[in-house]
Amino acid sequence: MPEVVVVGAGVIGSSIALELARAGHDVLVLERAGGAGHGSTSASSAIVRFTYSTYDGVALAWESKSCWESWAEHLGHHDGEGLAAFRRTGMLTLDVPVVPRSRVVRLLEQVGVPVEELSADQLRERFPLLDVGRYWPHKPVTDDAFWVESTEVLGGFLTPDAGFVDDPRLAAANLASAALAHGAQLRLRSTVVSAEQRPDGWRLGLADGSRVDADVVVNAAGPWSSAFNRLAGVGSEFTIGVRPLRQEVHEVPAPVGWGDASGALGPAVGDLDLGTYLRPGLHGTMLVGGTEPACDPLEWLEDPDDADLRVTRERYDAQVTRAARRLPSLQVPNRPVGIAGVYDAADDWTPVYDRTDAPGFFVAMGTSGNQFKNAPVVGRLMATLVGAVQAGHDHDADPVRYVGEHTGVVIGLGTFSRKRARNPLSSGTVMG
């Protein structure tokens, strides 16, 4: 029988499968869709940034960047479909009162992430297309107050090593292909409909009537992760909830000049002041997403399968109008173009990478939106965790730590505990 079953072949599940296979486990991945990365992964903006509210969050992102930079070496496998590529553009993060710049910069410096602080005048000089007005607090774009001219300015900081991955679905497929090359198995269009804990492990029932037995189950089911926990009867001890959240990302023409004459792309922009983020795209485009401003209602779902995956005029107008306020030369096409998807969001927007009280049942959940960038190292975190706990280590009393092979940073998995206190410093956004 498979020793480990990973439920979900998104970028997180595929990475976990690869690292477990590398560690010598017999691995089977069950995926309800027709291919790896066809779910919430494909709706990701795939931004590689380092701005998190905890040391371990920053360290995880910084170590992961090195994996993206050496993607072929990380995979250890040639994928005939081609490889996703990391595009280094830098990321500009604008000031906002609820996330003090000093706190974020201090964490970046502690981890060793290069960072450059910029005043409003320096922003104007470096990025002349940018409106440096301060518009906080958030206002609906339909409110006249949204259009009131700013009387204050803001600064920000630049992390030059940030960027984005050009094809998130392909990145997941690359990881899945590498996992298969290391001995894992992948079953597509396989939906789990039952989960039974047995004296010798777990038995999963599939929609086609077949059954799968395993010593260990890893829940990486994305938007379906909470439902899978309930199906398995696990999670009563969690202090952090995880729910499906419908999101939209829109595509518009990039403003002329957001880049340089050599063809280099301009930086991504995290703009919590206005409630939006922007990411340069290939072929003269720009992606626009939201940072969950309080005045715009969130679209929580009871069942991810109920999501309408068509972009809406209302969300397009809100997000792209905010972006155009920050970049006045941004063109706003009449017809919305973009993608809608369902994310897997935790109460405090920090993922849960942990064991559960049920022996042999592990979770990598609450990951959508802000964890794509960390997927290469999340696989290693989870493989390390599974190995330690199955060998008898008490992770709840003494949280497992992982040492990054590229940067040497130490990542404490206690930060991602299912039993943690809610993170009060989180920005409350997925931001790519």
C-alpha positions as CSV (number, residue, x, y, z in Angstrom):
1,M,0.0,0.0,0.0
2,P,1.2,3.6,-0.4
3,E,3.0,4.8,2.7
4,V,1.8,8.4,2.2
5,V,-1.2,9.8,0.4
6,V,-1.1,13.5,-0.5
7,V,-4.5,14.9,-1.3
8,G,-4.2,17.7,-3.8
9,A,-1.8,18.3,-6.7
10,G,-1.6,22.1,-6.6
11,V,1.8,23.7,-6.3
12,I,1.8,22.9,-2.5
13,G,0.7,19.3,-2.8
14,S,3.0,18.6,-5.7
15,S,6.0,20.1,-3.8
16,I,5.2,18.0,-0.8
17,A,4.9,14.9,-2.9
18,L,8.3,15.6,-4.5
19,E,10.1,16.0,-1.1
20,L,8.4,13.0,0.5
21,A,9.5,10.9,-2.5
22,R,13.0,12.2,-2.3
23,A,13.0,11.3,1.4
24,G,12.3,7.7,0.4
25,H,8.5,7.4,1.1
26,D,6.1,5.6,-1.2
27,V,3.9,8.5,-2.3
28,L,0.5,8.6,-4.0
29,V,-1.1,11.9,-5.0
30,L,-4.8,12.2,-5.4
31,E,-6.1,15.1,-7.5
32,R,-9.7,15.8,-8.2
33,A,-8.9,17.9,-11.4
34,G,-7.5,16.8,-14.7
35,G,-4.0,18.0,-14.1
36,A,-1.5,19.3,-11.5
37,G,-2.1,23.0,-10.7
38,H,-5.5,23.2,-12.4
39,G,-7.2,24.6,-9.2
40,S,-6.4,27.6,-7.1
41,T,-2.7,27.5,-8.2
42,S,-3.7,28.5,-11.7
43,A,-5.5,31.6,-10.3
44,S,-2.4,32.8,-8.5
45,S,-0.6,36.0,-9.4
46,A,2.6,34.1,-8.5
47,I,4.3,37.0,-6.9
48,V,7.6,36.2,-5.1
49,R,7.8,38.7,-2.3
50,F,9.3,38.7,1.2
51,T,6.9,41.0,3.2
52,Y,5.4,38.9,6.0
53,S,4.5,39.7,9.6
54,T,6.7,37.0,11.2
55,Y,10.4,36.2,11.1
56,D,9.6,32.7,9.9
57,G,7.3,33.9,7.2
58,V,10.0,36.2,5.8
59,A,12.7,33.4,6.2
60,L,10.5,30.9,4.3
61,A,10.0,33.3,1.4
62,W,13.6,34.3,1.2
63,E,14.8,30.6,1.1
64,S,12.1,29.9,-1.5
65,K,13.3,32.6,-3.8
66,S,16.6,30.8,-4.1
67,C,14.8,27.7,-5.2
68,W,12.9,29.6,-7.9
69,E,16.2,31.1,-9.2
70,S,17.7,27.6,-9.6
71,W,14.4,25.9,-10.7
72,A,15.9,23.2,-12.8
73,E,18.4,22.2,-10.1
74,H,15.6,22.3,-7.5
75,L,13.5,19.9,-9.5
76,G,16.4,17.6,-10.4
77,H,14.4,16.5,-13.4
78,H,14.0,17.7,-17.0
79,D,10.3,18.3,-17.8
80,G,9.4,17.9,-21.4
81,E,6.6,20.4,-21.0
82,G,9.2,23.2,-20.3
83,L,10.0,25.0,-17.1
84,A,8.3,27.9,-15.3
85,A,10.7,30.8,-14.9
86,F,11.3,33.3,-12.2
87,R,11.3,37.0,-13.4
88,R,13.2,39.3,-11.0
89,T,11.5,42.7,-11.1
90,G,11.8,43.9,-7.5
91,M,8.7,44.9,-5.4
92,L,7.8,48.3,-4.2
93,T,5.7,48.3,-1.0
94,L,4.0,51.5,-0.1
95,D,3.5,52.8,3.4
96,V,0.2,52.1,5.3
97,P,-0.5,52.9,8.9
98,V,-1.7,49.4,9.9
99,V,1.6,47.8,8.8
100,P,4.4,50.1,10.0
101,R,7.3,50.2,7.6
102,S,9.8,50.0,10.4
103,R,8.5,46.7,11.7
104,V,8.5,45.1,8.2
105,V,12.0,46.4,7.3
106,R,13.4,45.2,10.6
107,L,12.2,41.6,9.9
108,L,13.7,41.8,6.3
109,E,17.0,43.0,7.7
110,Q,17.0,40.3,10.4
111,V,16.6,37.6,7.7
112,G,19.1,39.2,5.4
113,V,16.8,40.4,2.6
114,P,18.2,43.5,0.8
115,V,15.8,46.4,1.2
116,E,15.9,50.1,0.2
117,E,13.8,52.6,2.0
118,L,12.4,55.5,-0.1
119,S,10.9,58.8,0.8
120,A,8.0,60.4,-1.2
121,D,10.5,62.5,-3.1
122,Q,12.6,59.5,-3.9
123,L,9.6,57.6,-5.1
124,R,8.7,60.5,-7.4
125,E,12.2,60.5,-8.8
126,R,12.5,56.7,-9.3
127,F,8.9,56.0,-10.3
128,P,7.5,59.2,-12.0
129,L,4.3,57.4,-13.1
130,L,3.4,56.9,-9.5
131,D,1.0,59.1,-7.5
132,V,2.5,59.3,-4.0
133,G,-0.6,60.6,-2.3
134,R,-1.8,59.0,0.9
135,Y,-5.4,58.0,0.6
136,W,-5.9,55.9,3.8
137,P,-8.4,54.9,5.1
138,H,-10.0,52.7,2.4
139,K,-13.1,54.0,0.7
140,P,-15.4,52.4,-1.9
141,V,-14.6,53.6,-5.4
142,T,-18.3,54.5,-5.7
143,D,-18.0,57.0,-2.8
144,D,-17.2,60.6,-3.7
145,A,-14.7,60.6,-0.9
146,F,-12.5,58.2,-2.9
147,W,-11.8,61.0,-5.4
148,V,-10.8,63.7,-2.9
149,E,-7.3,64.8,-3.6
150,S,-4.7,63.8,-1.2
151,T,-3.1,66.4,1.1
152,E,-0.4,64.0,2.4
153,V,2.2,61.8,0.8
154,L,3.7,58.5,1.6
155,G,7.0,56.7,1.1
156,G,7.8,53.0,0.9
157,F,10.5,50.4,0.4
158,L,11.9,48.4,-2.4
159,T,13.0,44.8,-2.2
160,P,15.0,44.4,-5.5
161,D,15.2,40.6,-5.4
162,A,11.4,40.1,-5.5
163,G,9.6,39.2,-8.7
164,F,7.2,36.7,-10.1
165,V,6.9,33.2,-11.6
166,D,5.7,33.5,-15.2
167,D,3.4,30.4,-15.2
168,P,2.0,29.2,-11.9
169,R,0.2,26.2,-13.4
170,L,3.3,25.1,-15.2
171,A,5.3,25.4,-11.9
172,A,2.9,22.9,-10.3
173,A,3.2,20.6,-13.3
174,N,7.0,20.8,-13.0
175,L,6.9,19.7,-9.4
176,A,4.4,16.9,-10.1
177,S,6.6,15.7,-13.0
178,A,9.7,15.7,-10.8
179,A,7.8,13.9,-8.0
180,L,6.8,11.1,-10.6
181,A,10.5,10.9,-11.7
182,H,11.4,10.3,-8.0
183,G,8.9,7.5,-7.7
184,A,5.6,9.1,-6.7
185,Q,2.3,8.2,-8.3
186,L,-0.4,10.6,-9.4
187,R,-4.1,9.8,-9.9
188,L,-6.1,12.5,-11.6
189,R,-9.8,13.0,-11.5
190,S,-9.8,11.2,-8.1
191,T,-12.1,12.8,-5.6
192,V,-12.0,11.6,-2.0
193,V,-15.5,10.9,-0.6
194,S,-14.6,9.1,2.7
195,A,-11.8,8.9,5.2
196,E,-11.6,6.3,7.9
197,Q,-8.9,6.1,10.6
198,R,-7.9,2.5,11.2
199,P,-5.6,0.8,13.7
200,D,-2.9,0.6,11.0
201,G,-3.4,3.9,9.2
202,W,-6.0,5.5,7.0
203,R,-8.5,4.3,4.4
204,L,-9.7,6.7,1.8
205,G,-12.7,6.0,-0.4
206,L,-12.9,7.6,-3.8
207,A,-15.8,8.7,-5.9
208,D,-15.2,5.8,-8.4
209,G,-15.7,3.3,-5.6
210,S,-12.1,2.4,-5.1
211,R,-10.2,2.6,-1.8
212,V,-6.7,3.6,-0.9
213,D,-4.9,2.7,2.3
214,A,-2.0,4.6,3.7
215,D,0.1,5.0,6.9
216,V,0.1,8.8,6.5
217,V,-2.3,11.3,4.8
218,V,-1.3,14.9,4.0
219,N,-4.2,17.3,3.4
220,A,-3.1,19.7,0.7
221,A,-6.5,20.0,-0.9
222,G,-6.6,23.8,-1.2
223,P,-10.1,25.3,-1.0
224,W,-11.4,21.8,-0.2
225,S,-9.0,21.3,2.8
226,S,-11.5,22.2,5.5
227,A,-14.1,19.9,4.0
228,F,-11.6,17.1,3.9
229,N,-10.7,17.6,7.5
230,R,-14.4,17.3,8.4
231,L,-14.7,14.2,6.3
232,A,-11.8,12.7,8.2
233,G,-13.1,13.8,11.6
234,V,-10.0,15.8,12.4
235,G,-9.4,19.4,13.3
236,S,-11.4,19.9,16.5
237,E,-8.3,21.1,18.3
238,F,-7.6,23.9,15.7
239,T,-7.6,27.4,17.0
240,I,-7.3,28.7,13.4
241,G,-10.1,28.3,10.9
242,V,-9.7,28.0,7.2
243,R,-12.4,28.9,4.6
244,P,-12.8,29.0,0.8
245,L,-12.6,32.6,-0.5
246,R,-13.5,33.6,-4.1
247,Q,-11.0,36.0,-5.6
248,E,-10.4,37.8,-8.9
249,V,-7.3,39.1,-10.6
250,H,-7.6,41.3,-13.7
251,E,-5.3,42.0,-16.6
252,V,-4.8,45.4,-18.2
253,P,-2.3,47.0,-20.5
254,A,0.8,48.1,-18.6
255,P,1.4,51.9,-18.5
256,V,4.0,53.0,-21.0
257,G,7.2,53.6,-19.1
258,W,6.6,51.1,-16.3
259,G,10.0,49.6,-17.0
260,D,13.0,50.8,-18.9
261,A,14.1,51.2,-22.5
262,S,16.0,47.9,-22.4
263,G,12.7,46.1,-22.0
264,A,13.2,45.3,-18.3
265,L,9.9,45.1,-16.4
266,G,8.9,47.6,-13.7
267,P,8.5,46.4,-10.1
268,A,5.4,44.8,-8.6
269,V,3.6,47.2,-6.2
270,G,2.0,46.3,-2.9
271,D,-0.4,49.2,-2.2
272,L,-2.3,48.5,1.0
273,D,-2.9,52.3,1.3
274,L,-5.4,52.1,-1.6
275,G,-6.2,48.3,-1.3
276,T,-4.6,46.9,-4.4
277,Y,-1.5,45.3,-5.8
278,L,0.0,45.4,-9.3
279,R,2.3,42.9,-10.9
280,P,4.0,43.4,-14.3
281,G,3.2,40.7,-16.9
282,L,4.8,39.6,-20.0
283,H,3.9,41.1,-23.4
284,G,3.0,44.5,-22.1
285,T,0.4,43.6,-19.5
286,M,-0.1,44.2,-15.9
287,L,-2.1,42.1,-13.3
288,V,-4.2,43.9,-10.8
289,G,-5.5,42.3,-7.6
290,G,-7.0,43.4,-4.3
291,T,-5.6,43.5,-0.8
292,E,-9.0,42.9,0.8
293,P,-9.8,46.6,1.8
294,A,-12.4,46.6,4.6
295,C,-14.9,48.6,2.5
296,D,-15.1,45.8,-0.2
297,P,-17.0,42.7,1.0
298,L,-15.1,39.4,0.9
299,E,-16.8,36.5,-0.9
300,W,-16.6,33.6,1.5
301,L,-18.0,30.3,0.2
302,E,-19.6,27.3,1.9
303,D,-18.6,25.0,-1.0
304,P,-15.8,25.8,-3.5
305,D,-17.7,24.0,-6.2
306,D,-20.4,26.8,-6.0
307,A,-18.0,29.5,-7.2
308,D,-18.7,31.4,-10.4
309,L,-15.4,31.5,-12.1
310,R,-16.2,34.4,-14.4
311,V,-14.8,37.8,-13.5
312,T,-17.4,40.5,-12.5
313,R,-17.8,44.1,-13.5
314,E,-18.1,45.2,-9.9
315,R,-14.9,43.6,-8.7
316,Y,-13.1,44.7,-11.9
317,D,-14.2,48.3,-11.4
318,A,-13.1,48.3,-7.8
319,Q,-9.7,46.8,-8.2
320,V,-8.7,48.5,-11.5
321,T,-10.0,51.9,-10.4
322,R,-7.8,51.7,-7.2
323,A,-4.8,50.8,-9.4
324,A,-5.5,53.7,-11.8
325,R,-5.6,56.1,-8.8
326,R,-2.0,55.0,-8.0
327,L,-0.9,54.9,-11.6
328,P,-2.9,57.7,-13.4
329,S,-1.6,56.7,-16.8
330,L,-3.0,53.1,-16.4
331,Q,-5.5,52.3,-19.2
332,V,-8.8,50.9,-18.0
333,P,-10.4,48.9,-20.8
334,N,-14.2,48.8,-20.9
335,R,-14.3,45.0,-21.0
336,P,-13.0,43.1,-17.9
337,V,-10.3,40.6,-18.6
338,G,-8.9,38.3,-15.9
339,I,-9.4,35.2,-13.9
340,A,-11.5,34.2,-10.9
341,G,-10.6,31.4,-8.6
342,V,-11.2,30.0,-5.1
343,Y,-8.5,30.5,-2.5
344,D,-7.9,28.7,0.8
345,A,-7.6,31.4,3.4
346,A,-6.9,31.1,7.1
347,D,-8.5,33.4,9.8
348,D,-5.2,35.3,10.2
349,W,-4.0,34.8,6.6
350,T,-1.1,32.7,7.8
351,P,-1.0,29.0,6.6
352,V,-1.2,25.9,8.8
353,Y,1.7,23.5,8.3
354,D,1.2,20.9,11.0
355,R,0.3,17.5,12.3
356,T,-3.2,17.0,13.8
357,D,-4.4,15.2,16.9
358,A,-5.3,12.2,14.6
359,P,-2.1,10.0,14.2
360,G,-0.8,10.1,10.7
361,F,-2.9,13.0,9.5
362,F,-1.0,16.1,8.5
363,V,-2.2,19.4,7.0
364,A,-0.8,22.1,4.6
365,M,-3.8,24.4,4.4
366,G,-4.7,28.1,4.4
367,T,-2.1,28.5,1.7
368,S,-3.8,30.1,-1.3
369,G,-2.9,33.5,-2.6
370,N,0.1,34.2,-0.3
371,Q,2.0,30.9,-0.3
372,F,2.6,30.1,-3.9
373,K,6.0,31.7,-3.6
374,N,6.9,29.4,-0.7
375,A,5.9,26.1,-2.3
376,P,9.4,24.8,-3.0
377,V,10.4,25.0,0.6
378,V,6.9,24.1,2.0
379,G,7.5,20.6,0.5
380,R,10.7,20.4,2.5
381,L,9.1,21.7,5.7
382,M,6.3,19.1,5.5
383,A,8.6,16.2,4.6
384,T,10.8,17.1,7.6
385,L,7.7,17.4,9.8
386,V,6.3,14.0,8.7
387,G,9.6,12.3,9.2
388,A,10.1,13.7,12.7
389,V,6.5,13.1,13.9
390,Q,6.3,9.6,12.5
391,A,9.7,8.8,14.3
392,G,8.1,9.9,17.6
393,H,9.0,13.6,17.9
394,D,6.6,15.6,20.0
395,H,6.1,18.5,17.6
396,D,3.5,20.2,19.7
397,A,5.9,20.5,22.7
398,D,9.0,21.1,20.7
399,P,8.2,22.5,17.2
400,V,10.3,21.1,14.4
401,R,12.7,23.5,12.7
402,Y,14.0,23.5,9.2
403,V,17.4,25.0,8.1
404,G,17.4,26.4,4.6
405,E,20.0,24.8,2.3
406,H,20.5,28.0,0.3
407,T,20.4,30.8,2.8
408,G,21.0,29.0,6.1
409,V,17.9,30.6,7.7
410,V,16.2,28.6,10.4
411,I,12.4,28.3,10.0
412,G,10.4,27.4,13.0
413,L,7.3,25.5,12.2
414,G,5.6,26.6,15.4
415,T,4.7,29.8,13.6
416,F,2.4,27.7,11.4
417,S,0.8,25.7,14.2
418,R,-2.8,24.7,14.1
419,K,-3.0,25.6,17.8
420,R,-1.3,29.0,17.6
421,A,-2.8,32.3,18.8
422,R,-4.2,34.3,16.0
423,N,-1.5,36.5,14.4
424,P,-2.4,40.1,15.3
425,L,0.3,41.6,13.1
426,S,-0.9,40.1,9.8
427,S,-1.8,42.5,7.1
428,G,-5.0,40.5,6.4
429,T,-4.3,40.1,2.7
430,V,-3.2,37.4,0.3
431,M,-1.4,39.9,-2.1
432,G,-0.5,37.6,-4.9
